[in-house]
Amino acid sequence: MFYKLLEIARQGFPCLFHLLTGYYCPGCGGTRAVRYLLHGEIWKSIQYHPLVLYIAVAAAVESFRLIADYSKKKTAGYEKRYEMLVWGGVAIILVNWGFKNYMLAVKGIDLLP
């Protein structure tokens, strides 16, 4: 039994929402997207979940901007920029979720094999 659990852990734990409904949850593919991004396979990462690359790029850009702003002693204007980044992420999640479930339900194409 221990070896069966170890095998499941290596493959990744299945999404309970997908197991129960047959449709993808808003986060389905995120773990695989992180794995592919860390291995340098950017297009495959985007295919599994585009939010992962969005977060990586946004975090890198914001880190550099924060360092540059602190060196100039500029501290205003962060709230609006962060709000836009969050709403951009929400839009990516909703579009990705809708598109993958549309392709699965209507076209019969499983985009996350």
C-alpha positions in Angstrom: 0.0 0.0 0.0 2.9 2.4 0.8 4.3 1.9 -2.7 0.9 2.8 -4.2 0.8 6.0 -2.3 4.4 6.8 -3.3 3.4 6.2 -6.9 0.4 8.6 -6.6 2.6 11.2 -5.0 5.2 11.0 -7.8 2.5 11.5 -10.5 0.8 14.3 -8.5 -2.4 14.2 -6.6 -5.6 14.2 -8.8 -7.9 17.2 -8.7 -11.0 16.2 -6.6 -13.2 18.7 -8.5 -12.2 17.0 -11.8 -12.7 13.5 -10.4 -16.2 14.4 -9.1 -17.5 16.5 -12.0 -15.5 15.5 -15.0 -14.7 19.2 -15.6 -11.6 21.2 -14.8 -11.3 23.4 -11.7 -9.9 27.0 -12.1 -6.5 25.7 -10.9 -6.3 22.5 -12.9 -2.9 22.1 -14.6 -1.1 24.6 -12.3 1.3 22.2 -10.7 2.3 20.7 -14.1 2.7 24.3 -15.4 5.1 25.1 -12.6 7.0 21.9 -13.3 7.4 22.6 -17.0 8.3 26.3 -16.3 11.1 25.2 -14.0 12.4 22.8 -16.7 12.4 25.6 -19.2 9.4 24.4 -21.3 7.6 27.7 -21.5 5.0 26.7 -24.2 4.0 23.6 -22.3 3.7 25.6 -19.1 1.4 28.0 -20.9 -0.7 25.1 -22.2 -1.3 23.7 -18.8 -2.0 27.0 -17.0 -1.0 30.5 -18.3 -1.3 32.0 -14.9 2.0 30.5 -13.7 4.0 32.3 -16.3 2.0 35.5 -15.7 2.9 35.3 -12.0 6.5 34.6 -12.6 6.9 37.5 -15.0 4.9 39.9 -12.9 6.9 39.0 -9.8 10.2 39.6 -11.6 9.1 42.9 -13.0 7.6 44.1 -9.8 10.7 43.1 -7.9 12.9 45.2 -10.1 10.5 48.1 -10.0 10.4 47.9 -6.2 14.2 48.0 -6.0 14.3 50.9 -8.4 11.6 52.8 -6.6 13.2 52.3 -3.2 16.5 53.5 -4.5 14.8 56.7 -5.7 12.8 56.9 -2.4 9.6 56.8 -4.3 6.8 55.0 -2.4 3.5 56.0 -4.0 1.4 54.3 -6.6 1.7 50.7 -5.7 -1.9 50.0 -4.9 -3.3 50.8 -8.3 -0.6 48.7 -10.1 -1.1 45.7 -7.8 -4.9 45.9 -8.2 -4.4 45.8 -12.0 -2.1 42.8 -11.7 -4.6 40.9 -9.5 -7.5 41.6 -11.9 -5.3 40.5 -14.8 -4.7 37.2 -13.0 -8.4 36.8 -12.3 -9.1 37.3 -16.0 -6.5 34.8 -17.0 -8.0 32.2 -14.6 -11.6 32.7 -15.8 -10.7 32.7 -19.5 -8.5 29.6 -19.1 -11.1 27.8 -17.0 -13.9 28.6 -19.5 -11.9 27.7 -22.6 -10.6 24.3 -21.2 -14.1 23.3 -20.1 -15.7 24.5 -23.3 -13.2 22.4 -25.3 -13.8 19.4 -23.1 -17.6 19.6 -23.0 -18.5 20.9 -26.4 -15.7 19.8 -28.7 -14.7 16.7 -26.8 -11.0 17.7 -26.7 -9.1 17.1 -23.5 -6.4 19.9 -23.3 -4.9 18.4 -20.1 -4.1 14.8 -20.9 
